[in-house]
Amino acid sequence: MTNPFSLEGRTALVTGANQGLGRAFAQAIADAGADVAVVGRRDDRNREAAAEIASRSGRRTTVVTGDVTDRDDVRRIVEQTAAAHGRIDVLVNNAGICFHRPALEVPDAEFEAVFDVNVTALWRMSRAVAPFMIEAGGGSIVNVGSISGLIVNRPQWQPAYNASKAAVHQLTKSLAAEWAAHNIRVNAIAPGYVKTDMAPVDQPRYRRHWIEDVPMQRYATPEEIAPSVVYLASDAASFTTGAVLVTDGGYTLH
């Protein structure tokens, strides 16, 4: 039996791929054998990430700089990736933002910005990529949700982010049900507390809730979460669609 986790001969488009979780996801996907389109708003960071990914994996990487909240950029990002690689087999909707503020202090513009990046951009990217997957006979979309879509984080309040990730989970299930007929699998991961620039999980003031409440008594690294994305992107998950894969060290077991 060939390796079901292999992504040899495939092309993956990863949004928010130049730092944090997205960079780890892009690297793991390339290590599994896929060529990768590195998507992000910062061209310099994109090029740095793409060069490192290519150097480590030996796979072809393409830099596609753009803003996933811009309709025209979304179309260009997808078309540019398809033109460069001839196919798009995997889409990882990773781009996301979060603001930490109590509900009564959240400006409308901030709430809208969170949904624009975390939900609307994911929706547009998925719809833009789907026709290419349908024409090719199928594909895999992996959305980055969060345990924040399942629980309420404390003591750092983030109501807009929590609501947006719950929407990601439900949108994942909706697209999975609709696109199964086209052999497009749509799944999500729901990471727990992961140490990135976006999440100060190692600060002492958060230890009580973010470390001690986790049965494994620690946070994760991006590299620990990345294999779950490879799994959902690969043939190892060929009968898995509409799933929200929780990777949280047991946090949501309470």
Phi and psi restraints in degrees (value plus and minus 20) as a CYANA .aco file:
   2 THR   PHI     -90.9   -50.9
   2 THR   PSI     142.6   182.6
   3 ASN   PHI     -88.1   -48.1
   3 ASN   PSI      93.5   133.5
   4 PRO   PHI     -91.2   -51.2
   4 PRO   PSI     -33.8     6.2
   5 PHE   PHI    -109.5   -69.5
   5 PHE   PSI     -25.1    14.9
   6 SER   PHI     -90.5   -50.5
   6 SER   PSI     120.7   160.7
   7 LEU   PHI    -135.6   -95.6
   7 LEU   PSI       3.8    43.8
   8 GLU   PHI     -75.6   -35.6
   8 GLU   PSI     115.8   155.8
   9 GLY   PHI      61.0   101.0
   9 GLY   PSI     -14.0    26.0
  10 ARG   PHI    -132.6   -92.6
  10 ARG   PSI     142.4   182.4
  11 THR   PHI    -141.3  -101.3
  11 THR   PSI     112.2   152.2
  12 ALA   PHI    -138.5   -98.5
  12 ALA   PSI     117.7   157.7
  13 LEU   PHI    -127.5   -87.5
  13 LEU   PSI     102.2   142.2
  14 VAL   PHI    -140.8  -100.8
  14 VAL   PSI     100.2   140.2
  15 THR   PHI    -108.1   -68.1
  15 THR   PSI     131.0   171.0
  16 GLY   PHI      40.8    80.8
  16 GLY   PSI      18.5    58.5
  17 ALA   PHI    -112.0   -72.0
  17 ALA   PSI     -15.8    24.2
  18 ASN   PHI    -117.5   -77.5
  18 ASN   PSI     -16.8    23.2
  19 GLN   PHI    -182.1  -142.1
  19 GLN   PSI     146.4   186.4
  20 GLY   PHI      35.0    75.0
  20 GLY   PSI    -157.7  -117.7
  21 LEU   PHI     -79.6   -39.6
  21 LEU   PSI     -63.3   -23.3
  22 GLY   PHI     -79.5   -39.5
  22 GLY   PSI     -60.4   -20.4
  23 ARG   PHI     -85.5   -45.5
  23 ARG   PSI     -62.1   -22.1
  24 ALA   PHI     -83.4   -43.4
  24 ALA   PSI     -58.7   -18.7
  25 PHE   PHI     -84.1   -44.1
  25 PHE   PSI     -66.7   -26.7
  26 ALA   PHI     -82.0   -42.0
  26 ALA   PSI     -60.5   -20.5
  27 GLN   PHI     -84.9   -44.9
  27 GLN   PSI     -65.0   -25.0
  28 ALA   PHI     -84.5   -44.5
  28 ALA   PSI     -58.4   -18.4
  29 ILE   PHI     -86.2   -46.2
  29 ILE   PSI     -60.9   -20.9
  30 ALA   PHI     -86.5   -46.5
  30 ALA   PSI     -60.7   -20.7
  31 ASP   PHI     -81.2   -41.2
  31 ASP   PSI     -48.0    -8.0
  32 ALA   PHI    -101.6   -61.6
  32 ALA   PSI     -23.1    16.9
  33 GLY   PHI      95.0   135.0
  33 GLY   PSI     -22.5    17.5
  34 ALA   PHI    -109.6   -69.6
  34 ALA   PSI     131.2   171.2
  35 ASP   PHI     -98.2   -58.2
  35 ASP   PSI     131.6   171.6
  36 VAL   PHI    -153.2  -113.2
  36 VAL   PSI     114.2   154.2
  37 ALA   PHI    -116.8   -76.8
  37 ALA   PSI      97.0   137.0
  38 VAL   PHI    -111.8   -71.8
  38 VAL   PSI      94.0   134.0
  39 VAL   PHI    -133.7   -93.7
  39 VAL   PSI     113.5   153.5
  40 GLY   PHI    -194.8  -154.8
  40 GLY   PSI     150.8   190.8
  41 ARG   PHI    -102.6   -62.6
  41 ARG   PSI     -43.3    -3.3
  42 ARG   PHI    -118.0   -78.0
  42 ARG   PSI      88.5   128.5
  43 ASP   PHI     -82.1   -42.1
  43 ASP   PSI     -59.7   -19.7
  44 ASP   PHI     -84.3   -44.3
  44 ASP   PSI     -63.0   -23.0
  45 ARG   PHI     -87.6   -47.6
  45 ARG   PSI     -58.3   -18.3
  46 ASN   PHI     -78.2   -38.2
  46 ASN   PSI     -66.2   -26.2
  47 ARG   PHI     -87.4   -47.4
  47 ARG   PSI     -59.1   -19.1
  48 GLU   PHI     -82.8   -42.8
  48 GLU   PSI     -66.7   -26.7
  49 ALA   PHI     -84.1   -44.1
  49 ALA   PSI     -64.8   -24.8
  50 ALA   PHI     -81.6   -41.6
  50 ALA   PSI     -60.5   -20.5
  51 ALA   PHI     -84.5   -44.5
  51 ALA   PSI     -62.4   -22.4
  52 GLU   PHI     -87.4   -47.4
  52 GLU   PSI     -62.1   -22.1
  53 ILE   PHI     -81.8   -41.8
  53 ILE   PSI     -64.4   -24.4
  54 ALA   PHI     -85.5   -45.5
  54 ALA   PSI     -59.8   -19.8
  55 SER   PHI     -84.9   -44.9
  55 SER   PSI     -61.2   -21.2
  56 ARG   PHI     -96.9   -56.9
  56 ARG   PSI     -55.1   -15.1
  57 SER   PHI    -121.3   -81.3
  57 SER   PSI     -44.0    -4.0
  58 GLY   PHI      58.0    98.0
  58 GLY   PSI     -13.1    26.9
  59 ARG   PHI    -112.9   -72.9
  59 ARG   PSI     141.8   181.8
  60 ARG   PHI     -98.5   -58.5
  60 ARG   PSI     111.9   151.9
  61 THR   PHI    -141.8  -101.8
  61 THR   PSI     123.0   163.0
  62 THR   PHI    -142.0  -102.0
  62 THR   PSI     112.9   152.9
  63 VAL   PHI    -111.0   -71.0
  63 VAL   PSI     105.0   145.0
  64 VAL   PHI    -148.2  -108.2
  64 VAL   PSI      79.3   119.3
  65 THR   PHI    -107.8   -67.8
  65 THR   PSI     109.6   149.6
  66 GLY   PHI     159.5   199.5
  66 GLY   PSI     152.3   192.3
  67 ASP   PHI    -130.0   -90.0
  67 ASP   PSI      94.8   134.8
  68 VAL   PHI     -90.8   -50.8
  68 VAL   PSI     -27.9    12.1
  69 THR   PHI    -109.5   -69.5
  69 THR   PSI     -23.5    16.5
  70 ASP   PHI    -120.5   -80.5
  70 ASP   PSI     102.4   142.4
  71 ARG   PHI     -75.3   -35.3
  71 ARG   PSI     -67.0   -27.0
  72 ASP   PHI     -86.4   -46.4
  72 ASP   PSI     -58.4   -18.4
  73 ASP   PHI     -84.8   -44.8
  73 ASP   PSI     -60.1   -20.1
  74 VAL   PHI     -77.2   -37.2
  74 VAL   PSI     -69.1   -29.1
  75 ARG   PHI     -81.0   -41.0
  75 ARG   PSI     -63.5   -23.5
  76 ARG   PHI     -86.6   -46.6
  76 ARG   PSI     -62.0   -22.0
  77 ILE   PHI     -77.0   -37.0
  77 ILE   PSI     -67.2   -27.2
  78 VAL   PHI     -89.0   -49.0
  78 VAL   PSI     -64.5   -24.5
  79 GLU   PHI     -85.6   -45.6
  79 GLU   PSI     -58.5   -18.5
  80 GLN   PHI     -86.6   -46.6
  80 GLN   PSI     -59.9   -19.9
  81 THR   PHI     -85.3   -45.3
  81 THR   PSI     -65.6   -25.6
  82 ALA   PHI     -83.9   -43.9
  82 ALA   PSI     -58.6   -18.6
  83 ALA   PHI     -87.8   -47.8
  83 ALA   PSI     -58.0   -18.0
  84 ALA   PHI     -93.6   -53.6
  84 ALA   PSI     -55.7   -15.7
  85 HIS   PHI    -132.2   -92.2
  85 HIS   PSI     -34.9     5.1
  86 GLY   PHI      61.8   101.8
  86 GLY   PSI     -21.9    18.1
  87 ARG   PHI    -188.8  -148.8
  87 ARG   PSI     139.4   179.4
  88 ILE   PHI    -156.5  -116.5
  88 ILE   PSI      88.3   128.3
  89 ASP   PHI    -116.0   -76.0
  89 ASP   PSI     -48.8    -8.8
  90 VAL   PHI    -154.7  -114.7
  90 VAL   PSI     113.2   153.2
  91 LEU   PHI    -140.0  -100.0
  91 LEU   PSI     105.0   145.0
  92 VAL   PHI    -132.3   -92.3
  92 VAL   PSI      88.4   128.4
  93 ASN   PHI    -106.6   -66.6
  93 ASN   PSI      69.5   109.5
  94 ASN   PHI    -125.5   -85.5
  94 ASN   PSI     -46.0    -6.0
  95 ALA   PHI     -74.0   -34.0
  95 ALA   PSI     113.3   153.3
  96 GLY   PHI    -183.4  -143.4
  96 GLY   PSI     137.3   177.3
  97 ILE   PHI    -156.2  -116.2
  97 ILE   PSI     139.9   179.9
  98 CYS   PHI    -168.7  -128.7
  98 CYS   PSI     120.3   160.3
  99 PHE   PHI    -141.3  -101.3
  99 PHE   PSI     121.6   161.6
 100 HIS   PHI    -127.8   -87.8
 100 HIS   PSI      90.4   130.4
 101 ARG   PHI    -183.7  -143.7
 101 ARG   PSI     120.6   160.6
 102 PRO   PHI     -80.5   -40.5
 102 PRO   PSI     130.8   170.8
 103 ALA   PHI     -74.0   -34.0
 103 ALA   PSI     -61.7   -21.7
 104 LEU   PHI     -92.5   -52.5
 104 LEU   PSI     -27.7    12.3
 105 GLU   PHI    -129.3   -89.3
 105 GLU   PSI     -17.1    22.9
 106 VAL   PHI    -101.0   -61.0
 106 VAL   PSI      97.3   137.3
 107 PRO   PHI     -89.7   -49.7
 107 PRO   PSI     131.4   171.4
 108 ASP   PHI     -76.6   -36.6
 108 ASP   PSI     -60.8   -20.8
 109 ALA   PHI     -82.4   -42.4
 109 ALA   PSI     -56.1   -16.1
 110 GLU   PHI     -89.8   -49.8
 110 GLU   PSI     -64.6   -24.6
 111 PHE   PHI     -78.8   -38.8
 111 PHE   PSI     -65.0   -25.0
 112 GLU   PHI     -85.6   -45.6
 112 GLU   PSI     -57.3   -17.3
 113 ALA   PHI     -83.7   -43.7
 113 ALA   PSI     -59.8   -19.8
 114 VAL   PHI     -82.5   -42.5
 114 VAL   PSI     -65.8   -25.8
 115 PHE   PHI     -89.4   -49.4
 115 PHE   PSI     -52.0   -12.0
 116 ASP   PHI     -82.5   -42.5
 116 ASP   PSI     -63.6   -23.6
 117 VAL   PHI    -100.4   -60.4
 117 VAL   PSI     -68.8   -28.8
 118 ASN   PHI     -98.2   -58.2
 118 ASN   PSI     -47.8    -7.8
 119 VAL   PHI    -138.5   -98.5
 119 VAL   PSI     -77.0   -37.0
 120 THR   PHI     -83.7   -43.7
 120 THR   PSI     -62.8   -22.8
 121 ALA   PHI     -84.0   -44.0
 121 ALA   PSI     -59.7   -19.7
 122 LEU   PHI     -81.6   -41.6
 122 LEU   PSI     -62.4   -22.4
 123 TRP   PHI     -80.5   -40.5
 123 TRP   PSI     -67.7   -27.7
 124 ARG   PHI     -88.3   -48.3
 124 ARG   PSI     -61.0   -21.0
 125 MET   PHI     -82.8   -42.8
 125 MET   PSI     -62.9   -22.9
 126 SER   PHI     -82.8   -42.8
 126 SER   PSI     -64.7   -24.7
 127 ARG   PHI     -87.0   -47.0
 127 ARG   PSI     -51.6   -11.6
 128 ALA   PHI     -94.6   -54.6
 128 ALA   PSI     -54.0   -14.0
 129 VAL   PHI    -102.4   -62.4
 129 VAL   PSI     -52.5   -12.5
 130 ALA   PHI     -72.9   -32.9
 130 ALA   PSI     -64.1   -24.1
 131 PRO   PHI     -79.2   -39.2
 131 PRO   PSI     -55.9   -15.9
 132 PHE   PHI     -87.1   -47.1
 132 PHE   PSI     -59.2   -19.2
 133 MET   PHI     -88.6   -48.6
 133 MET   PSI     -60.4   -20.4
 134 ILE   PHI     -80.8   -40.8
 134 ILE   PSI     -64.4   -24.4
 135 GLU   PHI     -83.9   -43.9
 135 GLU   PSI     -53.5   -13.5
 136 ALA   PHI    -103.5   -63.5
 136 ALA   PSI     -28.8    11.2
 137 GLY   PHI      78.3   118.3
 137 GLY   PSI     -12.8    27.2
 138 GLY   PHI     125.2   165.2
 138 GLY   PSI    -199.8  -159.8
 139 GLY   PHI     153.3   193.3
 139 GLY   PSI    -196.5  -156.5
 140 SER   PHI    -154.1  -114.1
 140 SER   PSI     109.6   149.6
 141 ILE   PHI    -133.1   -93.1
 141 ILE   PSI     108.1   148.1
 142 VAL   PHI    -138.7   -98.7
 142 VAL   PSI      95.4   135.4
 143 ASN   PHI    -116.9   -76.9
 143 ASN   PSI     124.2   164.2
 144 VAL   PHI    -118.0   -78.0
 144 VAL   PSI      82.3   122.3
 145 GLY   PHI    -112.0   -72.0
 145 GLY   PSI    -163.3  -123.3
 146 SER   PHI    -193.2  -153.2
 146 SER   PSI     136.3   176.3
 147 ILE   PHI     -84.5   -44.5
 147 ILE   PSI     -34.5     5.5
 148 SER   PHI     -86.3   -46.3
 148 SER   PSI     -35.4     4.6
 149 GLY   PHI    -106.8   -66.8
 149 GLY   PSI     -23.4    16.6
 150 LEU   PHI    -136.6   -96.6
 150 LEU   PSI     -50.6   -10.6
 151 ILE   PHI    -151.7  -111.7
 151 ILE   PSI     155.6   195.6
 152 VAL   PHI    -127.8   -87.8
 152 VAL   PSI      99.2   139.2
 153 ASN   PHI     -88.6   -48.6
 153 ASN   PSI     121.2   161.2
 154 ARG   PHI    -167.4  -127.4
 154 ARG   PSI     131.4   171.4
 155 PRO   PHI    -110.9   -70.9
 155 PRO   PSI      -9.1    30.9
 156 GLN   PHI    -115.3   -75.3
 156 GLN   PSI      88.1   128.1
 157 TRP   PHI     -99.0   -59.0
 157 TRP   PSI     117.1   157.1
 158 GLN   PHI    -174.4  -134.4
 158 GLN   PSI      42.8    82.8
 159 PRO   PHI     -80.4   -40.4
 159 PRO   PSI     -58.5   -18.5
 160 ALA   PHI     -84.9   -44.9
 160 ALA   PSI     -64.5   -24.5
 161 TYR   PHI     -82.9   -42.9
 161 TYR   PSI     -65.7   -25.7
 162 ASN   PHI     -78.9   -38.9
 162 ASN   PSI     -65.4   -25.4
 163 ALA   PHI     -85.4   -45.4
 163 ALA   PSI     -57.8   -17.8
 164 SER   PHI     -85.8   -45.8
 164 SER   PSI     -58.2   -18.2
 165 LYS   PHI     -93.6   -53.6
 165 LYS   PSI     -51.1   -11.1
 166 ALA   PHI     -83.6   -43.6
 166 ALA   PSI     -58.4   -18.4
 167 ALA   PHI     -85.1   -45.1
 167 ALA   PSI     -58.5   -18.5
 168 VAL   PHI     -79.9   -39.9
 168 VAL   PSI     -63.7   -23.7
 169 HIS   PHI     -82.5   -42.5
 169 HIS   PSI     -64.2   -24.2
 170 GLN   PHI     -91.8   -51.8
 170 GLN   PSI     -57.4   -17.4
 171 LEU   PHI     -84.6   -44.6
 171 LEU   PSI     -57.2   -17.2
 172 THR   PHI     -77.3   -37.3
 172 THR   PSI     -66.3   -26.3
 173 LYS   PHI     -87.3   -47.3
 173 LYS   PSI     -59.0   -19.0
 174 SER   PHI     -84.3   -44.3
 174 SER   PSI     -66.0   -26.0
 175 LEU   PHI     -88.5   -48.5
 175 LEU   PSI     -56.0   -16.0
 176 ALA   PHI     -80.2   -40.2
 176 ALA   PSI     -65.1   -25.1
 177 ALA   PHI     -84.2   -44.2
 177 ALA   PSI     -60.9   -20.9
 178 GLU   PHI     -96.2   -56.2
 178 GLU   PSI     -57.2   -17.2
 179 TRP   PHI    -117.5   -77.5
 179 TRP   PSI     -18.5    21.5
 180 ALA   PHI     -78.5   -38.5
 180 ALA   PSI     -54.0   -14.0
 181 ALA   PHI     -83.1   -43.1
 181 ALA   PSI     -40.9    -0.9
 182 HIS   PHI    -119.5   -79.5
 182 HIS   PSI     -11.0    29.0
 183 ASN   PHI      43.4    83.4
 183 ASN   PSI      10.5    50.5
 184 ILE   PHI    -123.7   -83.7
 184 ILE   PSI      96.8   136.8
 185 ARG   PHI    -111.1   -71.1
 185 ARG   PSI     114.9   154.9
 186 VAL   PHI    -147.2  -107.2
 186 VAL   PSI      96.0   136.0
 187 ASN   PHI    -153.0  -113.0
 187 ASN   PSI     150.2   190.2
 188 ALA   PHI    -156.6  -116.6
 188 ALA   PSI     133.6   173.6
 189 ILE   PHI    -127.6   -87.6
 189 ILE   PSI     130.0   170.0
 190 ALA   PHI    -147.2  -107.2
 190 ALA   PSI      63.7   103.7
 191 PRO   PHI     -88.8   -48.8
 191 PRO   PSI     133.7   173.7
 192 GLY   PHI    -108.9   -68.9
 192 GLY   PSI    -161.7  -121.7
 193 TYR   PHI     -99.5   -59.5
 193 TYR   PSI      99.1   139.1
 194 VAL   PHI    -144.1  -104.1
 194 VAL   PSI     117.1   157.1
 195 LYS   PHI     -99.3   -59.3
 195 LYS   PSI      88.8   128.8
 196 THR   PHI    -160.3  -120.3
 196 THR   PSI     155.2   195.2
 197 ASP   PHI     -81.8   -41.8
 197 ASP   PSI     -46.4    -6.4
 198 MET   PHI    -101.5   -61.5
 198 MET   PSI     -39.9     0.1
 199 ALA   PHI    -149.4  -109.4
 199 ALA   PSI      87.0   127.0
 200 PRO   PHI    -101.1   -61.1
 200 PRO   PSI      39.8    79.8
 201 VAL   PHI     -88.7   -48.7
 201 VAL   PSI     -37.2     2.8
 202 ASP   PHI    -115.5   -75.5
 202 ASP   PSI     -12.0    28.0
 203 GLN   PHI     -94.5   -54.5
 203 GLN   PSI     114.0   154.0
 204 PRO   PHI     -74.2   -34.2
 204 PRO   PSI     -54.2   -14.2
 205 ARG   PHI     -86.7   -46.7
 205 ARG   PSI     -38.0     2.0
 206 TYR   PHI    -121.4   -81.4
 206 TYR   PSI     -24.9    15.1
 207 ARG   PHI     -78.0   -38.0
 207 ARG   PSI     -61.8   -21.8
 208 ARG   PHI     -75.6   -35.6
 208 ARG   PSI     -64.8   -24.8
 209 HIS   PHI    -113.4   -73.4
 209 HIS   PSI     -50.6   -10.6
 210 TRP   PHI    -120.3   -80.3
 210 TRP   PSI     -37.8     2.2
 211 ILE   PHI    -136.4   -96.4
 211 ILE   PSI     -73.7   -33.7
 212 GLU   PHI     -87.4   -47.4
 212 GLU   PSI     -45.8    -5.8
 213 ASP   PHI    -102.0   -62.0
 213 ASP   PSI     -25.6    14.4
 214 VAL   PHI    -111.1   -71.1
 214 VAL   PSI     103.4   143.4
 215 PRO   PHI     -72.2   -32.2
 215 PRO   PSI     -53.4   -13.4
 216 MET   PHI    -101.4   -61.4
 216 MET   PSI     -25.9    14.1
 217 GLN   PHI      40.5    80.5
 217 GLN   PSI      16.4    56.4
 218 ARG   PHI    -184.8  -144.8
 218 ARG   PSI     150.4   190.4
 219 TYR   PHI    -118.5   -78.5
 219 TYR   PSI     153.0   193.0
 220 ALA   PHI    -122.9   -82.9
 220 ALA   PSI     145.8   185.8
 221 THR   PHI    -123.8   -83.8
 221 THR   PSI     136.9   176.9
 222 PRO   PHI     -75.9   -35.9
 222 PRO   PSI     -54.8   -14.8
 223 GLU   PHI     -87.8   -47.8
 223 GLU   PSI     -43.1    -3.1
 224 GLU   PHI     -97.1   -57.1
 224 GLU   PSI     -48.6    -8.6
 225 ILE   PHI    -102.4   -62.4
 225 ILE   PSI     -51.2   -11.2
 226 ALA   PHI     -76.1   -36.1
 226 ALA   PSI     -59.9   -19.9
 227 PRO   PHI     -79.4   -39.4
 227 PRO   PSI     -47.9    -7.9
 228 SER   PHI     -85.4   -45.4
 228 SER   PSI     -55.0   -15.0
 229 VAL   PHI     -88.1   -48.1
 229 VAL   PSI     -62.5   -22.5
 230 VAL   PHI     -79.9   -39.9
 230 VAL   PSI     -64.4   -24.4
 231 TYR   PHI     -76.6   -36.6
 231 TYR   PSI     -70.8   -30.8
 232 LEU   PHI     -88.3   -48.3
 232 LEU   PSI     -48.0    -8.0
 233 ALA   PHI     -97.4   -57.4
 233 ALA   PSI     -43.2    -3.2
 234 SER   PHI    -116.1   -76.1
 234 SER   PSI     155.1   195.1
 235 ASP   PHI     -89.0   -49.0
 235 ASP   PSI     -32.2     7.8
 236 ALA   PHI     -82.5   -42.5
 236 ALA   PSI     -43.8    -3.8
 237 ALA   PHI    -128.7   -88.7
 237 ALA   PSI      13.1    53.1
 238 SER   PHI     -81.9   -41.9
 238 SER   PSI     -42.8    -2.8
 239 PHE   PHI    -130.7   -90.7
 239 PHE   PSI       2.3    42.3
 240 THR   PHI    -136.9   -96.9
 240 THR   PSI      97.4   137.4
 241 THR   PHI    -170.4  -130.4
 241 THR   PSI     125.9   165.9
 242 GLY   PHI      58.7    98.7
 242 GLY   PSI      -9.0    31.0
 243 ALA   PHI    -108.1   -68.1
 243 ALA   PSI     129.0   169.0
 244 VAL   PHI    -135.9   -95.9
 244 VAL   PSI      82.9   122.9
 245 LEU   PHI    -106.2   -66.2
 245 LEU   PSI      89.8   129.8
 246 VAL   PHI    -104.3   -64.3
 246 VAL   PSI     105.5   145.5
 247 THR   PHI    -149.5  -109.5
 247 THR   PSI      64.8   104.8
 248 ASP   PHI    -155.8  -115.8
 248 ASP   PSI      -4.2    35.8
 249 GLY   PHI      46.9    86.9
 249 GLY   PSI      -7.6    32.4
 250 GLY   PHI      75.3   115.3
 250 GLY   PSI     -13.1    26.9
 251 TYR   PHI     -75.7   -35.7
 251 TYR   PSI     -63.3   -23.3
 252 THR   PHI    -102.8   -62.8
 252 THR   PSI     -10.8    29.2
 253 LEU   PHI     -94.3   -54.3
 253 LEU   PSI     -35.9     4.1
